[in-house]
Amino acid sequence: EYEFIECYYSVLRYLPKQFIDFVLDKYVLKTKYKGVEEMKTEYNRQKSMFNALYGMSVTNNIRDEVTFDNTVGWTETPLTNEEIVKKLQDEEKIGFLSFSTGVWVTAYARWNLLTNIMKLDNHVVYADTDSIKVVDGYDKNVITEYNDKVKKRIEFVSNILKIPISKYAPKDIKGKERMLGLFDDDGHYEEFITQGAKKYAYKDKKY
């Protein structure tokens, strides 16, 4: 049995259109410059800005007070509920994004990843924030069906928000569309080994 002392909720709605447009503008430029040698510096700049947008959405400005004293050292003073409410009210007036936005971004991303992992089950050998490595024999229909759902969602929101679909699916240097949110086939490995998240190595078939 559980007793709920406090409960919070978020309103289900789209991010501000201006912010969505800005995110997509960065994605378009990042895709456009990727693989273009003379634009390598600009690509890295756009990629950093694009990635920083997520960081902006998970920054919690309402934190306990931490102080340092030469004698005592570090101390932390928890905020009272009244102080939290006051800071929330102030943040609502001056804040651009709420860190609760990022919570839902992460939750949706994890949900999408885990639902596909469960469907592919025994063929999965590695998974990360936005990728799944599988061995031969997996059901390709799982990926195809998922990508089709993503495409339909993007087409829907593009129509609702009146944002050109091309901003969600810009073309790279080779003229190939790179729609957001889709699983791409990034190649086939001859050998693959991992020792945990972000720690893996592989030998490509071409070598």
VOVOTI-124702 format. One record per atom (N, C-alpha, C): residue number from 1; residue in three letters; atom name; x, y, z. Coordinates in pm, whole numbers. Atoms other than C-alpha are relative to their C-alpha. Example, Ala and Ser with C-alpha at 12.3 -4.5 7.8 and 13.67 -1.06 7.14 Angstrom:
k  r  a  c1  c2  c3
1  ALA  N  89  -119  0 $
1  ALA  CA  1230  -450  780 $
1  ALA  C  90  120  0 $
2  SER  N  -82  -119  -6 $
2  SER  CA  1367  -106  714 $
2  SER  C  -77  109  73 $
END
This chain:
k  r  a  c1  c2  c3
1  GLU  N  84  -119  0 $
1  GLU  CA  0  0  0 $
1  GLU  C  88  125  0 $
2  TYR  N  -76  -124  10 $
2  TYR  CA  117  351  -81 $
2  TYR  C  -89  117  39 $
3  GLU  N  69  -123  -31 $
3  GLU  CA  20  691  49 $
3  GLU  C  67  113  -77 $
4  PHE  N  -56  -109  80 $
4  PHE  CA  67  981  -191 $
4  PHE  C  -3  130  82 $
5  ILE  N  -12  -124  -77 $
5  ILE  CA  193  1288  -6 $
5  ILE  C  -15  121  -90 $
6  GLU  N  9  -108  99 $
6  GLU  CA  235  1513  -310 $
6  GLU  C  -10  -60  -139 $
7  CYS  N  15  50  137 $
7  CYS  CA  142  1471  -674 $
7  CYS  C  7  118  -96 $
8  TYR  N  -15  -105  101 $
8  TYR  CA  237  1676  -982 $
8  TYR  C  -43  -54  -137 $
9  TYR  N  40  42  134 $
9  TYR  CA  114  1667  -1339 $
9  TYR  C  44  105  -102 $
10  SER  N  -31  -91  109 $
10  SER  CA  194  1822  -1675 $
10  SER  C  -116  0  -100 $
11  VAL  N  106  -12  99 $
11  VAL  CA  -52  1948  -1934 $
11  VAL  C  50  -59  -132 $
12  LEU  N  -38  61  127 $
12  LEU  CA  -46  1746  -2258 $
12  LEU  C  -29  98  -113 $
13  ARG  N  15  -92  112 $
13  ARG  CA  17  1990  -2541 $
13  ARG  C  135  12  -71 $
14  TYR  N  -123  -18  76 $
14  TYR  CA  271  2081  -2806 $
14  TYR  C  87  109  62 $
15  LEU  N  -90  -107  -39 $
15  LEU  CA  579  2287  -2731 $
15  LEU  C  -36  126  -78 $
16  PRO  N  27  -122  77 $
16  PRO  CA  562  2652  -2841 $
16  PRO  C  48  -17  -144 $
17  LYS  N  -35  19  141 $
17  LYS  CA  564  2660  -3220 $
17  LYS  C  133  66  -35 $
18  GLN  N  -126  -69  27 $
18  GLN  CA  851  2911  -3221 $
18  GLN  C  119  -88  37 $
19  PHE  N  -108  87  -44 $
19  PHE  CA  1064  2663  -3029 $
19  PHE  C  14  -120  -93 $
20  ILE  N  -2  113  93 $
20  ILE  CA  969  2372  -3256 $
20  ILE  C  67  42  -131 $
21  ASP  N  -60  -52  123 $
21  ASP  CA  1059  2584  -3560 $
21  ASP  C  151  15  15 $
22  PHE  N  -143  -22  -24 $
22  PHE  CA  1395  2671  -3405 $
22  PHE  C  74  -134  4 $
23  VAL  N  -60  134  -6 $
23  VAL  CA  1471  2304  -3328 $
23  VAL  C  15  -57  -140 $
24  LEU  N  -3  55  135 $
24  LEU  CA  1384  2203  -3682 $
24  LEU  C  99  74  -90 $
25  ASP  N  -98  -77  77 $
25  ASP  CA  1594  2484  -3829 $
25  ASP  C  141  -52  25 $
26  LYS  N  -132  54  -35 $
26  LYS  CA  1897  2349  -3643 $
26  LYS  C  20  -139  -60 $
27  TYR  N  -9  135  55 $
27  TYR  CA  1820  1996  -3758 $
27  TYR  C  22  4  -151 $
28  VAL  N  -16  -16  146 $
28  VAL  CA  1791  2108  -4121 $
28  VAL  C  146  34  -33 $
29  LEU  N  -138  -42  26 $
29  LEU  CA  2132  2280  -4107 $
29  LEU  C  99  -111  33 $
30  LYS  N  -89  110  -40 $
30  LYS  CA  2297  1989  -3923 $
30  LYS  C  1  -108  -108 $
31  THR  N  10  102  104 $
31  THR  CA  2170  1748  -4187 $
31  THR  C  65  47  -130 $
32  LYS  N  -54  -58  122 $
32  LYS  CA  2269  1979  -4471 $
32  LYS  C  153  -2  -2 $
33  TYR  N  -145  -12  -7 $
33  TYR  CA  2628  2017  -4350 $
33  TYR  C  72  -131  30 $
34  LYS  N  -65  127  -37 $
34  LYS  CA  2691  1657  -4241 $
34  LYS  C  67  -64  -122 $
35  GLY  N  -73  64  109 $
35  GLY  CA  2958  1496  -4456 $
35  GLY  C  63  96  -99 $
36  VAL  N  -59  -101  88 $
36  VAL  CA  3056  1824  -4624 $
36  VAL  C  128  49  65 $
37  GLU  N  -130  -25  -63 $
37  GLU  CA  3427  1861  -4551 $
37  GLU  C  24  147  29 $
38  GLU  N  -27  -143  -19 $
38  GLU  CA  3448  2238  -4601 $
38  GLU  C  -95  65  101 $
39  MET  N  95  -54  -97 $
39  MET  CA  3150  2284  -4363 $
39  MET  C  8  -74  132 $
40  LYS  N  -16  82  -119 $
40  LYS  CA  3284  2058  -4089 $
40  LYS  C  -14  81  129 $
41  THR  N  7  -85  -119 $
41  THR  CA  3325  2341  -3838 $
41  THR  C  -142  47  25 $
42  GLU  N  138  -47  -12 $
42  GLU  CA  2979  2478  -3908 $
42  GLU  C  -92  -114  40 $
43  TYR  N  80  117  -36 $
43  TYR  CA  2834  2126  -3885 $
43  TYR  C  10  -26  151 $
44  ASN  N  -19  24  -143 $
44  ASN  CA  2985  2079  -3538 $
44  ASN  C  -68  106  84 $
45  ARG  N  65  -109  -72 $
45  ARG  CA  2852  2417  -3432 $
45  ARG  C  -151  -20  4 $
46  GLN  N  145  22  6 $
46  GLN  CA  2499  2341  -3550 $
46  GLN  C  -41  -122  82 $
47  LYS  N  29  121  -76 $
47  LYS  CA  2513  1994  -3396 $
47  LYS  C  2  29  150 $
48  SER  N  -9  -37  -141 $
48  SER  CA  2622  2139  -3061 $
48  SER  C  -122  80  44 $
49  MET  N  117  -81  -31 $
49  MET  CA  2341  2394  -3070 $
49  MET  C  -126  -87  3 $
50  PHE  N  116  89  7 $
50  PHE  CA  2091  2125  -3169 $
50  PHE  C  -9  -85  127 $
51  ASN  N  -3  83  -120 $
51  ASN  CA  2198  1901  -2881 $
51  ASN  C  -25  81  126 $
52  ALA  N  16  -86  -117 $
52  ALA  CA  2202  2194  -2638 $
52  ALA  C  -147  31  27 $
53  LEU  N  142  -30  -17 $
53  LEU  CA  1831  2247  -2697 $
53  LEU  C  -66  -97  97 $
54  TYR  N  52  97  -97 $
54  TYR  CA  1760  1928  -2506 $
54  TYR  C  47  36  140 $
55  GLY  N  -53  -39  -130 $
55  GLY  CA  1986  2040  -2223 $
55  GLY  C  -78  114  61 $
56  MET  N  81  -113  -46 $
56  MET  CA  1783  2359  -2200 $
56  MET  C  -132  -47  60 $
57  SER  N  132  48  -43 $
57  SER  CA  1469  2155  -2150 $
57  SER  C  6  -90  123 $
58  VAL  N  -12  82  -120 $
58  VAL  CA  1606  1953  -1858 $
58  VAL  C  79  71  111 $
59  THR  N  -71  -77  -102 $
59  THR  CA  1770  2230  -1658 $
59  THR  C  -96  43  108 $
60  ASN  N  86  -34  -114 $
60  ASN  CA  1612  2261  -1315 $
60  ASN  C  62  118  75 $
61  ASN  N  -51  -120  -66 $
61  ASN  CA  1661  2614  -1185 $
61  ASN  C  -45  10  145 $
62  ILE  N  53  -5  -137 $
62  ILE  CA  1475  2540  -861 $
62  ILE  C  69  -110  80 $
63  ARG  N  -82  98  -73 $
63  ARG  CA  1733  2371  -641 $
63  ARG  C  30  47  141 $
64  ASP  N  -37  -34  -137 $
64  ASP  CA  1835  2356  -278 $
64  ASP  C  122  94  -1 $
65  GLU  N  -111  -96  -9 $
65  GLU  CA  2077  2626  -165 $
65  GLU  C  127  -71  50 $
66  VAL  N  -127  62  -37 $
66  VAL  CA  2438  2503  -156 $
66  VAL  C  101  112  26 $
67  THR  N  -98  -104  -35 $
67  THR  CA  2699  2715  23 $
67  THR  C  131  -65  46 $
68  PHE  N  -131  48  -44 $
68  PHE  CA  3067  2682  104 $
68  PHE  C  58  96  102 $
69  ASP  N  -63  -79  -105 $
69  ASP  CA  3236  2802  421 $
69  ASP  C  139  -59  26 $
70  ASN  N  -137  48  -20 $
70  ASN  CA  3613  2781  481 $
70  ASN  C  16  -88  123 $
71  THR  N  -9  78  -123 $
71  THR  CA  3553  2640  827 $
71  THR  C  -88  -125  -4 $
72  VAL  N  98  110  -1 $
72  VAL  CA  3243  2423  786 $
72  VAL  C  11  -87  -125 $
73  GLY  N  -1  73  126 $
73  GLY  CA  3287  2328  423 $
73  GLY  C  -131  18  -75 $
74  TRP  N  122  -7  79 $
74  TRP  CA  2994  2251  195 $
74  TRP  C  -122  -32  86 $
75  THR  N  128  28  -67 $
75  THR  CA  2639  2270  333 $
75  THR  C  -113  18  -99 $
76  GLU  N  116  -8  90 $
76  GLU  CA  2303  2221  166 $
76  GLU  C  -125  26  82 $
77  THR  N  122  -37  -70 $
77  THR  CA  1982  2388  280 $
77  THR  C  -120  -27  -90 $
78  PRO  N  117  34  83 $
78  PRO  CA  1665  2227  143 $
78  PRO  C  -100  114  -7 $
79  LEU  N  103  -102  16 $
79  LEU  CA  1398  2457  6 $
79  LEU  C  -129  -46  69 $
80  THR  N  131  32  -57 $
80  THR  CA  1066  2474  188 $
80  THR  C  -103  -4  -113 $
81  ASN  N  106  5  100 $
81  ASN  CA  742  2408  0 $
81  ASN  C  -41  142  -43 $
82  GLU  N  37  -139  31 $
82  GLU  CA  662  2780  23 $
82  GLU  C  102  63  -94 $
83  GLU  N  -106  -53  87 $
83  GLU  CA  998  2870  -133 $
83  GLU  C  -9  -60  -141 $
84  ILE  N  13  67  130 $
84  ILE  CA  944  2615  -410 $
84  ILE  C  -114  60  -80 $
85  VAL  N  116  -60  66 $
85  VAL  CA  600  2757  -489 $
85  VAL  C  33  139  -52 $
86  LYS  N  -38  -136  40 $
86  LYS  CA  741  3111  -499 $
86  LYS  C  94  -5  -121 $
87  LYS  N  -94  11  111 $
87  LYS  CA  1025  3005  -729 $
87  LYS  C  -70  -48  -127 $
88  LEU  N  77  47  116 $
88  LEU  CA  782  2822  -956 $
88  LEU  C  -79  115  -63 $
89  GLN  N  76  -115  49 $
89  GLN  CA  570  3135  -984 $
89  GLN  C  91  98  -73 $
90  ASP  N  -96  -90  65 $
90  ASP  CA  877  3345  -1065 $
90  ASP  C  49  -60  -132 $
91  GLU  N  -49  68  120 $
91  GLU  CA  1000  3086  -1316 $
91  GLU  C  -103  5  -112 $
92  GLU  N  107  -5  101 $
92  GLU  CA  663  3090  -1491 $
92  GLU  C  -1  133  -74 $
93  LYS  N  -2  -134  59 $
93  LYS  CA  706  3461  -1555 $
93  LYS  C  121  23  -90 $
94  ILE  N  -124  -30  72 $
94  ILE  CA  1066  3461  -1674 $
94  ILE  C  59  -118  -75 $
95  GLY  N  -59  120  60 $
95  GLY  CA  1141  3102  -1774 $
95  GLY  C  -44  -22  -144 $
96  PHE  N  32  29  141 $
96  PHE  CA  1154  2994  -2137 $
96  PHE  C  -52  -142  -15 $
97  LEU  N  42  140  3 $
97  LEU  CA  1125  2618  -2086 $
97  LEU  C  -6  -55  141 $
98  SER  N  7  67  -129 $
98  SER  CA  1028  2397  -1798 $
98  SER  C  77  -131  -7 $
99  PHE  N  -77  125  2 $
99  PHE  CA  1254  2108  -1699 $
99  PHE  C  -92  -122  -7 $
100  SER  N  93  112  12 $
100  SER  CA  939  1892  -1685 $
100  SER  C  -19  -41  -146 $
101  THR  N  6  33  143 $
101  THR  CA  941  1912  -2065 $
101  THR  C  99  -111  -33 $
102  GLY  N  -105  99  26 $
102  GLY  CA  1265  1719  -2076 $
102  GLY  C  -31  -135  59 $
103  VAL  N  38  127  -63 $
103  VAL  CA  1125  1457  -1841 $
103  VAL  C  -86  -82  -96 $
104  TRP  N  89  72  91 $
104  TRP  CA  857  1370  -2093 $
104  TRP  C  72  -39  -129 $
105  VAL  N  -81  36  118 $
105  VAL  CA  1103  1378  -2385 $
105  VAL  C  72  -131  27 $
106  THR  N  -73  121  -37 $
106  THR  CA  1312  1118  -2204 $
106  THR  C  -94  -119  15 $
107  ALA  N  96  108  -22 $
107  ALA  CA  1006  914  -2107 $
107  ALA  C  -49  -58  -132 $
108  TYR  N  46  47  131 $
108  TYR  CA  878  896  -2465 $
108  TYR  C  110  -74  -76 $
109  ALA  N  -112  64  69 $
109  ALA  CA  1221  813  -2602 $
109  ALA  C  26  -139  57 $
110  ARG  N  -22  130  -64 $
110  ARG  CA  1266  532  -2349 $
110  ARG  C  -113  -98  -34 $
111  TRP  N  114  85  35 $
111  TRP  CA  916  400  -2420 $
111  TRP  C  15  -55  -142 $
112  ASN  N  -17  43  139 $
112  ASN  CA  982  389  -2795 $
112  ASN  C  110  -105  -12 $
113  LEU  N  -112  93  6 $
113  LEU  CA  1313  212  -2741 $
113  LEU  C  -38  -135  60 $
114  LEU  N  29  125  -71 $
114  LEU  CA  1191  -47  -2489 $
114  LEU  C  -110  -82  -67 $
115  THR  N  106  76  67 $
115  THR  CA  874  -140  -2682 $
115  THR  C  56  -77  -119 $
116  ASN  N  -62  70  113 $
116  ASN  CA  1088  -226  -2985 $
116  ASN  C  97  -108  48 $
117  ILE  N  -90  102  -56 $
117  ILE  CA  1344  -411  -2772 $
117  ILE  C  -80  -124  41 $
118  MET  N  82  113  -43 $
118  MET  CA  1066  -627  -2626 $
118  MET  C  -51  -81  -120 $
119  LYS  N  49  69  119 $
119  LYS  CA  936  -709  -2974 $
119  LYS  C  112  -79  -69 $
120  LEU  N  -113  67  66 $
120  LEU  CA  1282  -799  -3105 $
120  LEU  C  68  -100  94 $
121  ASP  N  -37  93  -106 $
121  ASP  CA  1367  -976  -2777 $
121  ASP  C  137  -66  -16 $
122  ASN  N  -125  77  -3 $
122  ASN  CA  1633  -1248  -2819 $
122  ASN  C  103  42  -106 $
123  HIS  N  -94  -41  104 $
123  HIS  CA  1789  -1084  -3126 $
123  HIS  C  79  126  38 $
124  VAL  N  -66  -123  -43 $
124  VAL  CA  1895  -771  -2934 $
124  VAL  C  128  -32  76 $
125  VAL  N  -128  21  -69 $
125  VAL  CA  2262  -763  -2833 $
125  VAL  C  50  129  68 $
126  TYR  N  -42  -127  -59 $
126  TYR  CA  2295  -392  -2745 $
126  TYR  C  -107  105  -29 $
127  ALA  N  93  -112  21 $
127  ALA  CA  2075  -87  -2700 $
127  ALA  C  52  122  72 $
128  ASP  N  -43  -125  -60 $
128  ASP  CA  2145  277  -2626 $
128  ASP  C  -116  98  -8 $
129  THR  N  105  -101  -4 $
129  THR  CA  1950  601  -2604 $
129  THR  C  -92  -5  -122 $
130  ASP  N  81  -5  122 $
130  ASP  CA  1835  588  -2966 $
130  ASP  C  43  -106  -101 $
131  SER  N  -44  102  95 $
131  SER  CA  1977  269  -3114 $
131  SER  C  -17  -140  58 $
132  ILE  N  10  141  -36 $
132  ILE  CA  1935  -107  -3112 $
132  ILE  C  88  -79  -95 $
133  LYS  N  -84  88  81 $
133  LYS  CA  2194  -358  -3234 $
133  LYS  C  -60  -141  9 $
134  VAL  N  62  133  3 $
134  VAL  CA  2049  -690  -3343 $
134  VAL  C  81  -96  -87 $
135  VAL  N  -65  102  81 $
135  VAL  CA  2176  -1017  -3487 $
135  VAL  C  -94  -43  -112 $
136  ASP  N  80  47  113 $
136  ASP  CA  2055  -1174  -3812 $
136  ASP  C  -117  -85  47 $
137  GLY  N  117  80  -32 $
137  GLY  CA  1711  -1327  -3806 $
137  GLY  C  -110  80  68 $
138  TYR  N  102  -80  -67 $
138  TYR  CA  1525  -1040  -3639 $
138  TYR  C  -114  34  -97 $
139  ASP  N  117  -32  80 $
139  ASP  CA  1179  -943  -3762 $
139  ASP  C  8  145  -48 $
140  LYS  N  -15  -135  56 $
140  LYS  CA  1233  -645  -3992 $
140  LYS  C  -132  76  -2 $
141  ASN  N  131  -66  -1 $
141  ASN  CA  858  -577  -3988 $
141  ASN  C  -20  86  124 $
142  VAL  N  10  -79  -124 $
142  VAL  CA  895  -448  -3630 $
142  VAL  C  51  141  -24 $
143  ILE  N  -59  -130  29 $
143  ILE  CA  1120  -166  -3748 $
143  ILE  C  -83  76  -104 $
144  THR  N  79  -64  106 $
144  THR  CA  915  -99  -4062 $
144  THR  C  -130  57  55 $
145  GLU  N  127  -45  -57 $
145  GLU  CA  589  -74  -3867 $
145  GLU  C  20  120  93 $
146  TYR  N  -29  -112  -89 $
146  TYR  CA  747  154  -3608 $
146  TYR  C  28  127  -81 $
147  ASN  N  -34  -116  84 $
147  ASN  CA  893  387  -3873 $
147  ASN  C  -124  56  -69 $
148  ASP  N  124  -45  65 $
148  ASP  CA  556  400  -4051 $
148  ASP  C  -85  81  97 $
149  LYS  N  77  -74  -100 $
149  LYS  CA  388  512  -3728 $
149  LYS  C  59  138  25 $
150  VAL  N  -68  -128  -21 $
150  VAL  CA  649  783  -3677 $
150  VAL  C  -30  95  -116 $
151  LYS  N  28  -82  118 $
151  LYS  CA  599  908  -4033 $
151  LYS  C  -142  58  6 $
152  LYS  N  139  -46  -7 $
152  LYS  CA  221  930  -3980 $
152  LYS  C  -16  107  107 $
153  ARG  N  7  -99  -107 $
153  ARG  CA  268  1119  -3654 $
153  ARG  C  59  133  -45 $
154  ILE  N  -64  -122  47 $
154  ILE  CA  503  1367  -3816 $
154  ILE  C  -86  69  -105 $
155  GLU  N  89  -58  100 $
155  GLU  CA  268  1417  -4110 $
155  GLU  C  -119  69  67 $
156  PHE  N  113  -55  -73 $
156  PHE  CA  -13  1479  -3861 $
156  PHE  C  36  133  65 $
157  VAL  N  -39  -122  -72 $
157  VAL  CA  173  1735  -3649 $
157  VAL  C  44  109  -98 $
158  SER  N  -39  -97  103 $
158  SER  CA  314  1901  -3961 $
158  SER  C  -124  74  -51 $
159  ASN  N  125  -58  49 $
159  ASN  CA  -42  1960  -4076 $
159  ASN  C  -67  86  107 $
160  ILE  N  64  -72  -110 $
160  ILE  CA  -171  2068  -3734 $
160  ILE  C  69  134  27 $
161  LEU  N  -77  -120  -33 $
161  LEU  CA  109  2319  -3671 $
161  LEU  C  37  84  -122 $
162  LYS  N  -29  -73  124 $
162  LYS  CA  137  2428  -4034 $
162  LYS  C  150  21  -19 $
163  ILE  N  -145  -2  20 $
163  ILE  CA  508  2346  -4048 $
163  ILE  C  32  -92  -117 $
164  PRO  N  -30  83  117 $
164  PRO  CA  643  2216  -4383 $
164  PRO  C  63  -134  39 $
165  ILE  N  -51  134  -31 $
165  ILE  CA  710  1842  -4374 $
165  ILE  C  148  -10  -33 $
166  SER  N  -141  4  40 $
166  SER  CA  1047  1911  -4539 $
166  SER  C  93  38  116 $
167  LYS  N  -82  -37  -115 $
167  LYS  CA  1171  2061  -4210 $
167  LYS  C  18  -119  94 $
168  TYR  N  -12  122  -80 $
168  TYR  CA  1108  1727  -4040 $
168  TYR  C  83  -106  -73 $
169  ALA  N  -72  99  80 $
169  ALA  CA  1275  1538  -4323 $
169  ALA  C  90  67  -102 $
170  PRO  N  -91  -68  93 $
170  PRO  CA  1558  1746  -4472 $
170  PRO  C  88  -100  -73 $
171  LYS  N  -86  88  78 $
171  LYS  CA  1791  1601  -4734 $
171  LYS  C  146  22  35 $
172  ASP  N  -142  -11  -28 $
172  ASP  CA  2155  1526  -4672 $
172  ASP  C  76  33  -129 $
173  ILE  N  -83  -37  114 $
173  ILE  CA  2447  1594  -4909 $
173  ILE  C  -23  -90  -122 $
174  LYS  N  24  94  109 $
174  LYS  CA  2353  1286  -5116 $
174  LYS  C  -144  4  -51 $
175  GLY  N  138  -14  44 $
175  GLY  CA  1992  1396  -5154 $
175  GLY  C  -97  -96  66 $
176  LYS  N  86  95  -70 $
176  LYS  CA  1854  1135  -4913 $
176  LYS  C  -72  69  114 $
177  GLU  N  78  -58  -109 $
177  GLU  CA  1573  1236  -4679 $
177  GLU  C  39  -63  133 $
178  ARG  N  -37  47  -134 $
178  ARG  CA  1660  1211  -4309 $
178  ARG  C  -109  44  98 $
179  MET  N  111  -37  -87 $
179  MET  CA  1329  1219  -4124 $
179  MET  C  33  -27  146 $
180  LEU  N  -22  14  -144 $
180  LEU  CA  1344  1272  -3750 $
180  LEU  C  -70  -123  56 $
181  GLY  N  67  105  -76 $
181  GLY  CA  1272  978  -3522 $
181  GLY  C  -2  -138  -58 $
182  LEU  N  5  131  64 $
182  LEU  CA  1323  690  -3763 $
182  LEU  C  122  -83  35 $
183  PHE  N  -113  92  -13 $
183  PHE  CA  1540  384  -3713 $
183  PHE  C  66  -14  -136 $
184  ASP  N  -76  15  124 $
184  ASP  CA  1813  381  -3981 $
184  ASP  C  85  -126  7 $
185  ASP  N  -92  113  8 $
185  ASP  CA  2012  82  -4096 $
185  ASP  C  140  58  -17 $
186  ASP  N  -130  -66  6 $
186  ASP  CA  2361  206  -4011 $
186  ASP  C  114  -93  -39 $
187  GLY  N  -105  89  47 $
187  GLY  CA  2546  -94  -4146 $
187  GLY  C  -6  -138  63 $
188  HIS  N  -7  138  -48 $
188  HIS  CA  2635  -456  -4083 $
188  HIS  C  141  -26  53 $
189  TYR  N  -129  24  -65 $
189  TYR  CA  2912  -562  -3848 $
189  TYR  C  43  -146  -12 $
190  GLU  N  -57  134  2 $
190  GLU  CA  3140  -860  -3887 $
190  GLU  C  14  -52  143 $
191  GLU  N  -13  33  -141 $
191  GLU  CA  3213  -856  -3514 $
191  GLU  C  -47  119  83 $
192  PHE  N  50  -106  -88 $
192  PHE  CA  3062  -662  -3225 $
192  PHE  C  20  -44  144 $
193  ILE  N  -18  31  -141 $
193  ILE  CA  3150  -645  -2856 $
193  ILE  C  -35  123  83 $
194  THR  N  36  -111  -88 $
194  THR  CA  3019  -433  -2569 $
194  THR  C  29  -37  145 $
195  GLN  N  -19  17  -143 $
195  GLN  CA  3099  -385  -2204 $
195  GLN  C  -88  98  76 $
196  GLY  N  95  -91  -64 $
196  GLY  CA  2803  -163  -2124 $
196  GLY  C  -32  119  -89 $
197  ALA  N  43  -116  76 $
197  ALA  CA  2639  158  -2239 $
197  ALA  C  117  90  -39 $
198  LYS  N  -104  -89  56 $
198  LYS  CA  2860  378  -2458 $
198  LYS  C  137  -65  -5 $
199  LYS  N  -130  70  2 $
199  LYS  CA  3133  114  -2443 $
199  LYS  C  -11  -121  -92 $
200  TYR  N  6  112  93 $
200  TYR  CA  3141  -97  -2756 $
200  TYR  C  97  21  -116 $
201  ALA  N  -88  -6  117 $
201  ALA  CA  3357  -178  -3055 $
201  ALA  C  -52  -99  -104 $
202  TYR  N  45  91  106 $
202  TYR  CA  3291  -341  -3390 $
202  TYR  C  99  -3  -114 $
203  LYS  N  -82  13  120 $
203  LYS  CA  3464  -463  -3702 $
203  LYS  C  -96  -3  -119 $
204  ASP  N  88  -12  115 $
204  ASP  CA  3296  -357  -4023 $
204  ASP  C  32  -109  -102 $
205  LYS  N  -18  105  100 $
205  LYS  CA  3244  -613  -4301 $
205  LYS  C  97  39  -109 $
206  LYS  N  -86  -43  110 $
206  LYS  CA  3436  -401  -4551 $
206  LYS  C  147  -14  36 $
207  TYR  N  -137  20  -41 $
207  TYR  CA  3751  -453  -4343 $
207  TYR  C  31  -149  21 $
END
